[in-house]
Amino acid sequence: MAYNEFLADRVRGSRQEIKTAFAEKKMFGGVCFMVDDKMCVGIIKDDLKVCIDPKNQDEFLQGKGCRMMDFAQRPMKGYLYVAPEGVDMDEDLDKWVKQCLDFNPKANQSKKKRALK
């Protein structure tokens, strides 16, 4: 199933309001918005995928439509899905995008595989 293009457009608009440069990358059957070569926020099917500070994870899980990201059948700390009801309002989406951007400088960058010689 394709990802929610309308939600992707809303994320693009949100980040323009915040004035942050994102790079888009298709992955996991959806789209991911990268900041400084790190996954920041994305869309998988109809869900917003957010990367937040794992220390605040339990607090954020109390939010509307929020659940642990279990992409590979196991929960991943600091990664959450937010269902459509949690981002219906632009203010809610902007809040999530801001949380992701606030955490991004502290997030670990994935290790790139070295090319074989």
CYANA upper distance limits for C-alpha pairs under 8 A (distance plus 0.5 A):
  1 MET  CA     29 GLY  CA      8.00
  1 MET  CA     45 LYS  CA      7.04
  2 ALA  CA     29 GLY  CA      7.24
  2 ALA  CA     30 GLY  CA      7.18
  2 ALA  CA     44 ILE  CA      8.49
  2 ALA  CA     45 LYS  CA      6.45
  3 TYR  CA     29 GLY  CA      7.58
  3 TYR  CA     30 GLY  CA      5.57
  3 TYR  CA     31 VAL  CA      7.74
  3 TYR  CA     43 ILE  CA      6.78
  3 TYR  CA     44 ILE  CA      5.88
  3 TYR  CA     45 LYS  CA      4.48
  3 TYR  CA     46 ASP  CA      6.64
  4 ASN  CA      8 ALA  CA      6.92
  4 ASN  CA     43 ILE  CA      7.47
  4 ASN  CA     44 ILE  CA      7.97
  4 ASN  CA     45 LYS  CA      6.16
  4 ASN  CA     46 ASP  CA      5.66
  4 ASN  CA     47 ASP  CA      8.42
  5 GLU  CA      9 ASP  CA      6.71
  6 PHE  CA     10 ARG  CA      6.81
  7 LEU  CA     11 VAL  CA      6.73
  7 LEU  CA     43 ILE  CA      7.95
  7 LEU  CA     46 ASP  CA      8.15
  7 LEU  CA     48 LEU  CA      8.43
  8 ALA  CA     12 ARG  CA      6.74
  8 ALA  CA     31 VAL  CA      8.27
  8 ALA  CA     42 GLY  CA      8.37
  8 ALA  CA     43 ILE  CA      7.24
  9 ASP  CA     13 GLY  CA      6.73
 10 ARG  CA     14 SER  CA      6.58
 10 ARG  CA     90 ASP  CA      8.41
 11 VAL  CA     15 ARG  CA      6.68
 11 VAL  CA     93 LEU  CA      7.97
 11 VAL  CA     97 VAL  CA      8.08
 12 ARG  CA     16 GLN  CA      6.81
 13 GLY  CA     17 GLU  CA      6.86
 14 SER  CA     18 ILE  CA      6.94
 14 SER  CA     93 LEU  CA      8.06
 14 SER  CA     94 ASP  CA      6.36
 14 SER  CA     97 VAL  CA      7.85
 15 ARG  CA     19 LYS  CA      6.35
 15 ARG  CA     20 THR  CA      6.21
 15 ARG  CA     21 ALA  CA      8.07
 15 ARG  CA     22 PHE  CA      8.18
 15 ARG  CA     97 VAL  CA      7.85
 16 GLN  CA     20 THR  CA      6.94
 16 GLN  CA     21 ALA  CA      8.49
 18 ILE  CA     98 LYS  CA      8.50
 21 ALA  CA     35 VAL  CA      7.33
 22 PHE  CA     33 PHE  CA      6.20
 22 PHE  CA     34 MET  CA      5.89
 22 PHE  CA     35 VAL  CA      5.71
 23 ALA  CA     33 PHE  CA      6.07
 23 ALA  CA     34 MET  CA      5.48
 23 ALA  CA     35 VAL  CA      7.04
 24 GLU  CA     31 VAL  CA      7.23
 24 GLU  CA     32 CYS  CA      6.24
 24 GLU  CA     33 PHE  CA      5.16
 24 GLU  CA     34 MET  CA      6.64
 25 LYS  CA     31 VAL  CA      6.20
 25 LYS  CA     32 CYS  CA      5.70
 25 LYS  CA     33 PHE  CA      6.88
 25 LYS  CA     34 MET  CA      7.73
 26 LYS  CA     30 GLY  CA      6.23
 26 LYS  CA     31 VAL  CA      4.81
 26 LYS  CA     32 CYS  CA      6.54
 27 MET  CA     31 VAL  CA      6.17
 27 MET  CA     32 CYS  CA      7.06
 28 PHE  CA     44 ILE  CA      7.70
 29 GLY  CA     44 ILE  CA      7.06
 29 GLY  CA     45 LYS  CA      8.24
 30 GLY  CA     42 GLY  CA      7.86
 30 GLY  CA     43 ILE  CA      6.07
 30 GLY  CA     44 ILE  CA      5.11
 30 GLY  CA     45 LYS  CA      7.05
 31 VAL  CA     42 GLY  CA      6.03
 31 VAL  CA     43 ILE  CA      5.95
 31 VAL  CA     44 ILE  CA      7.34
 32 CYS  CA     39 MET  CA      7.03
 32 CYS  CA     40 CYS  CA      7.83
 32 CYS  CA     41 VAL  CA      6.48
 32 CYS  CA     42 GLY  CA      4.53
 32 CYS  CA     43 ILE  CA      6.94
 33 PHE  CA     39 MET  CA      6.81
 33 PHE  CA     40 CYS  CA      6.36
 33 PHE  CA     41 VAL  CA      5.88
 33 PHE  CA     42 GLY  CA      6.09
 34 MET  CA     38 LYS  CA      5.69
 34 MET  CA     39 MET  CA      5.14
 34 MET  CA     40 CYS  CA      5.83
 34 MET  CA     41 VAL  CA      7.68
 35 VAL  CA     39 MET  CA      7.11
 35 VAL  CA     40 CYS  CA      6.60
 35 VAL  CA    101 LEU  CA      8.50
 35 VAL  CA    104 ASN  CA      7.72
 37 ASP  CA    109 GLN  CA      7.61
 38 LYS  CA    104 ASN  CA      7.77
 38 LYS  CA    107 ALA  CA      8.04
 38 LYS  CA    108 ASN  CA      8.14
 38 LYS  CA    109 GLN  CA      6.08
 38 LYS  CA    110 SER  CA      7.61
 39 MET  CA     51 CYS  CA      7.74
 40 CYS  CA     50 VAL  CA      7.09
 40 CYS  CA     51 CYS  CA      6.11
 40 CYS  CA    100 CYS  CA      6.19
 40 CYS  CA    101 LEU  CA      7.23
 40 CYS  CA    104 ASN  CA      6.80
 41 VAL  CA     48 LEU  CA      7.70
 41 VAL  CA     49 LYS  CA      6.06
 41 VAL  CA     50 VAL  CA      5.25
 41 VAL  CA     51 CYS  CA      6.71
 41 VAL  CA     97 VAL  CA      7.36
 41 VAL  CA    100 CYS  CA      7.01
 42 GLY  CA     48 LEU  CA      6.28
 42 GLY  CA     49 LYS  CA      5.30
 42 GLY  CA     50 VAL  CA      7.08
 43 ILE  CA     47 ASP  CA      6.14
 43 ILE  CA     48 LEU  CA      5.15
 43 ILE  CA     49 LYS  CA      6.03
 44 ILE  CA     48 LEU  CA      7.05
 44 ILE  CA     49 LYS  CA      7.28
 46 ASP  CA     83 ALA  CA      7.39
 46 ASP  CA     84 PRO  CA      6.96
 47 ASP  CA     81 TYR  CA      6.42
 47 ASP  CA     82 VAL  CA      5.98
 47 ASP  CA     83 ALA  CA      5.32
 47 ASP  CA     84 PRO  CA      6.62
 48 LEU  CA     81 TYR  CA      6.08
 48 LEU  CA     82 VAL  CA      5.51
 48 LEU  CA     83 ALA  CA      7.07
 48 LEU  CA     84 PRO  CA      8.09
 48 LEU  CA     87 VAL  CA      8.43
 49 LYS  CA     69 MET  CA      8.14
 49 LYS  CA     79 TYR  CA      7.51
 49 LYS  CA     80 LEU  CA      6.29
 49 LYS  CA     81 TYR  CA      5.17
 49 LYS  CA     82 VAL  CA      6.94
 50 VAL  CA     79 TYR  CA      6.17
 50 VAL  CA     80 LEU  CA      5.80
 50 VAL  CA     81 TYR  CA      6.81
 50 VAL  CA     82 VAL  CA      8.05
 50 VAL  CA     96 TRP  CA      7.69
 50 VAL  CA     97 VAL  CA      8.24
 50 VAL  CA    100 CYS  CA      6.77
 51 CYS  CA     78 GLY  CA      6.10
 51 CYS  CA     79 TYR  CA      5.22
 51 CYS  CA     80 LEU  CA      7.17
 51 CYS  CA    100 CYS  CA      5.98
 51 CYS  CA    103 PHE  CA      7.95
 51 CYS  CA    104 ASN  CA      8.26
 52 ILE  CA     56 ASN  CA      7.98
 52 ILE  CA     57 GLN  CA      7.60
 52 ILE  CA     78 GLY  CA      5.55
 52 ILE  CA     79 TYR  CA      6.82
 52 ILE  CA     80 LEU  CA      8.23
 52 ILE  CA     99 GLN  CA      6.87
 52 ILE  CA    100 CYS  CA      5.84
 52 ILE  CA    103 PHE  CA      6.21
 52 ILE  CA    104 ASN  CA      8.36
 53 ASP  CA     57 GLN  CA      7.06
 53 ASP  CA     78 GLY  CA      6.05
 53 ASP  CA    103 PHE  CA      6.24
 53 ASP  CA    107 ALA  CA      8.44
 54 PRO  CA     77 LYS  CA      6.19
 54 PRO  CA     78 GLY  CA      4.63
 54 PRO  CA     79 TYR  CA      8.33
 55 LYS  CA     78 GLY  CA      8.38
 56 ASN  CA     60 PHE  CA      6.91
 57 GLN  CA     61 LEU  CA      6.62
 57 GLN  CA     77 LYS  CA      8.09
 57 GLN  CA     78 GLY  CA      6.68
 58 ASP  CA     62 GLN  CA      7.39
 59 GLU  CA     63 GLY  CA      8.14
 60 PHE  CA     66 CYS  CA      7.77
 61 LEU  CA     66 CYS  CA      5.84
 61 LEU  CA     67 ARG  CA      6.38
 61 LEU  CA     68 MET  CA      7.93
 61 LEU  CA     80 LEU  CA      8.41
 62 GLN  CA     66 CYS  CA      7.44
 63 GLY  CA     86 GLY  CA      7.80
 64 LYS  CA     82 VAL  CA      8.24
 64 LYS  CA     83 ALA  CA      8.48
 64 LYS  CA     85 GLU  CA      7.32
 64 LYS  CA     86 GLY  CA      5.38
 65 GLY  CA     81 TYR  CA      8.44
 65 GLY  CA     82 VAL  CA      5.74
 65 GLY  CA     83 ALA  CA      5.17
 65 GLY  CA     84 PRO  CA      7.53
 65 GLY  CA     85 GLU  CA      6.31
 65 GLY  CA     86 GLY  CA      5.26
 66 CYS  CA     80 LEU  CA      7.25
 66 CYS  CA     81 TYR  CA      6.26
 66 CYS  CA     82 VAL  CA      4.94
 66 CYS  CA     83 ALA  CA      6.82
 66 CYS  CA     86 GLY  CA      7.41
 67 ARG  CA     80 LEU  CA      6.20
 67 ARG  CA     81 TYR  CA      5.90
 67 ARG  CA     82 VAL  CA      7.01
 68 MET  CA     75 PRO  CA      6.41
 68 MET  CA     76 MET  CA      7.54
 68 MET  CA     77 LYS  CA      8.37
 68 MET  CA     79 TYR  CA      7.08
 68 MET  CA     80 LEU  CA      5.13
 68 MET  CA     81 TYR  CA      6.60
 69 MET  CA     74 ARG  CA      8.43
 69 MET  CA     75 PRO  CA      6.11
 69 MET  CA     76 MET  CA      6.46
 69 MET  CA     79 TYR  CA      6.00
 69 MET  CA     80 LEU  CA      5.07
 69 MET  CA     81 TYR  CA      5.87
 70 ASP  CA     74 ARG  CA      5.41
 70 ASP  CA     75 PRO  CA      5.00
 70 ASP  CA     76 MET  CA      6.96
 71 PHE  CA     75 PRO  CA      8.03
 76 MET  CA     80 LEU  CA      8.44
 82 VAL  CA     86 GLY  CA      6.30
 82 VAL  CA     87 VAL  CA      7.69
 83 ALA  CA     87 VAL  CA      7.65
 84 PRO  CA     88 ASP  CA      6.46
 86 GLY  CA     92 ASP  CA      7.33
 86 GLY  CA     93 LEU  CA      8.31
 87 VAL  CA     91 GLU  CA      8.49
 87 VAL  CA     92 ASP  CA      5.65
 87 VAL  CA     93 LEU  CA      5.32
 88 ASP  CA     92 ASP  CA      7.55
 88 ASP  CA     93 LEU  CA      7.89
 89 MET  CA     93 LEU  CA      7.05
 90 ASP  CA     94 ASP  CA      6.51
 91 GLU  CA     95 LYS  CA      6.62
 92 ASP  CA     96 TRP  CA      6.96
 93 LEU  CA     97 VAL  CA      6.73
 94 ASP  CA     98 LYS  CA      6.52
 95 LYS  CA     99 GLN  CA      6.72
 96 TRP  CA    100 CYS  CA      6.79
 97 VAL  CA    101 LEU  CA      6.71
 98 LYS  CA    102 ASP  CA      6.52
 99 GLN  CA    103 PHE  CA      6.82
100 CYS  CA    104 ASN  CA      6.51
101 LEU  CA    105 PRO  CA      8.11
103 PHE  CA    107 ALA  CA      6.79
